[in-house]
Amino acid sequence: MNADMNFRLSKQRRVILEELKKVTSHPTADEVYDMVRQTLPRISLGTVYRNLEFLCTKGLVLKLGGPGQQKRFDGNPVPHPHIRCEVCSKIVDVMEEVSVPELPEGCDCGFDIHNCNIEFVGVCPECKGTAQ
């Protein structure tokens, strides 16, 4: 995915992007806000939300989470699979190569396919240990 660089990377956007690239925890917008406030103490939560959405539309950040799920953000914009815990919502990267499923033969839905999001869902070791 090529990022569209026809925009200004403001100080706020740059700090948000830098903070996201430092972690692999896939933070929520509120968690990104807490991280960014260490550098920009006067930034508002609304500004963080708007800039996260902007960075996602430009291909610099991935937004994770389906309908009804709290959105999490990934500073690694290269498409890669994730594993999500269905109990605590923790998300972990799968960096090994995974075969991307093909559309079934004869599936003529008219779409031009640009990307495929693969998410494995299960129970993480911490939650599995407390469920017993």
Backbone torsions as a table, in degrees:
resi	resn	phi	psi	omega
1	MET	NA	124.5	177.6
2	ASN	-91.1	129.8	178.5
3	ALA	-78.6	138.1	176.9
4	ASP	-80.8	111.6	-176.1
5	MET	-100.7	23.2	178.0
6	ASN	-89.0	56.8	178.8
7	PHE	-157.8	167.1	179.8
8	ARG	-90.8	128.8	175.5
9	LEU	-90.3	89.3	-178.0
10	SER	-63.2	167.8	179.2
11	LYS	-58.7	-41.7	-179.6
12	GLN	-63.6	-45.7	179.2
13	ARG	-63.5	-41.8	-179.3
14	ARG	-62.3	-43.8	-179.6
15	VAL	-66.3	-42.7	177.7
16	ILE	-59.4	-46.5	-179.8
17	LEU	-64.0	-43.9	179.0
18	GLU	-61.3	-42.6	-179.6
19	GLU	-66.2	-39.8	178.8
20	LEU	-65.8	-36.1	-179.5
21	LYS	-71.3	-18.6	-179.7
22	LYS	-77.8	-19.6	-172.3
23	VAL	-121.7	156.9	174.1
24	THR	-118.8	16.4	-175.6
25	SER	-84.5	-5.8	179.9
26	HIS	55.0	63.9	-174.8
27	PRO	-69.3	157.4	172.1
28	THR	-77.3	170.2	177.7
29	ALA	-60.6	-38.5	178.1
30	ASP	-63.5	-38.7	178.7
31	GLU	-69.6	-38.1	175.5
32	VAL	-62.2	-42.3	177.8
33	TYR	-56.2	-47.6	179.1
34	ASP	-62.0	-38.7	179.1
35	MET	-65.9	-46.4	-175.2
36	VAL	-69.1	-31.5	-178.6
37	ARG	-64.0	-18.7	176.2
38	GLN	-65.1	-32.6	-180.0
39	THR	-98.4	-38.7	-178.0
40	LEU	-121.8	79.2	-173.2
41	PRO	-62.6	-19.3	-177.3
42	ARG	-97.6	3.8	-179.5
43	ILE	-69.6	145.3	-179.9
44	SER	-95.6	157.8	177.5
45	LEU	-61.8	-39.7	178.7
46	GLY	-61.0	-39.0	178.0
47	THR	-64.7	-40.8	177.8
48	VAL	-63.2	-47.0	178.7
49	TYR	-57.7	-49.2	-178.5
50	ARG	-61.3	-43.2	-178.0
51	ASN	-72.8	-33.0	173.9
52	LEU	-62.0	-45.9	178.3
53	GLU	-61.0	-42.8	179.3
54	PHE	-61.2	-47.5	-179.4
55	LEU	-63.1	-33.1	175.9
56	CYS	-66.4	-44.7	-179.0
57	THR	-65.6	-24.6	179.6
58	LYS	-90.2	-1.1	176.8
59	GLY	79.8	16.3	-179.4
60	LEU	-94.3	-17.0	-178.1
61	VAL	-140.0	144.5	174.0
62	LEU	-98.0	138.9	173.4
63	LYS	-105.0	125.9	-175.9
64	LEU	-114.3	148.2	176.7
65	GLY	119.4	132.9	-179.2
66	GLY	-86.1	-174.5	178.4
67	PRO	-57.7	134.7	178.8
68	GLY	81.3	-2.9	178.5
69	GLN	-102.6	149.2	174.6
70	GLN	-67.3	132.0	-177.7
71	LYS	-75.3	141.1	176.4
72	ARG	-125.4	157.6	-172.7
73	PHE	-125.0	143.3	-176.5
74	ASP	-123.5	123.6	179.6
75	GLY	-77.8	-2.9	176.0
76	ASN	-100.5	101.3	-173.8
77	PRO	-79.8	-5.0	178.3
78	VAL	-70.2	125.7	-178.8
79	PRO	-57.4	129.0	178.5
80	HIS	-155.2	153.6	-179.5
81	PRO	-71.9	159.8	177.5
82	HIS	-133.0	157.8	170.6
83	ILE	-117.4	129.1	-179.5
84	ARG	-118.5	133.6	175.0
85	CYS	-80.1	126.4	-178.8
86	GLU	-77.2	-7.1	178.7
87	VAL	-94.0	-55.5	-174.6
88	CYS	-105.1	-4.9	179.1
89	SER	71.8	9.0	175.4
90	LYS	-57.9	140.4	178.8
91	ILE	-122.5	135.4	-179.4
92	VAL	-125.7	140.8	177.0
93	ASP	-73.7	144.5	167.9
94	VAL	-113.1	104.3	-174.6
95	MET	-92.6	-11.7	175.8
96	GLU	-70.4	152.0	-179.9
97	GLU	-66.9	133.0	179.3
98	VAL	-122.0	136.7	178.4
99	SER	-66.2	128.1	177.6
100	VAL	-83.0	127.9	-179.6
101	PRO	-65.4	144.8	177.1
102	GLU	-90.9	150.8	171.8
103	LEU	-66.8	145.0	-179.6
104	PRO	-59.3	145.3	176.3
105	GLU	-53.7	133.1	178.2
106	GLY	86.3	-0.3	177.8
107	CYS	-79.1	95.5	-179.1
108	ASP	-107.4	77.8	-177.2
109	CYS	-90.5	-6.8	177.6
110	GLY	87.0	0.3	-178.9
111	PHE	-81.7	144.2	164.3
112	ASP	-95.0	113.4	-175.9
113	ILE	-81.3	125.1	179.9
114	HIS	-108.8	-25.5	-173.7
115	ASN	-160.1	165.3	176.6
116	CYS	-141.7	124.2	177.3
117	ASN	-98.9	123.5	179.1
118	ILE	-112.8	124.2	178.1
119	GLU	-132.6	120.9	173.3
120	PHE	-89.1	142.3	-178.5
121	VAL	-124.3	134.4	179.8
122	GLY	-165.8	-153.0	179.5
123	VAL	-121.9	125.6	-178.0
124	CYS	-71.3	162.4	-178.3
125	PRO	-57.7	-37.3	-179.9
126	GLU	-64.8	-45.7	179.8
127	CYS	-70.2	-36.3	179.0
128	LYS	-63.1	-37.2	179.9
129	GLY	-69.1	-29.9	-179.5
130	THR	-87.8	-15.5	-176.9
131	ALA	-82.5	-8.0	-176.0
132	GLN	-90.5	NA	NA
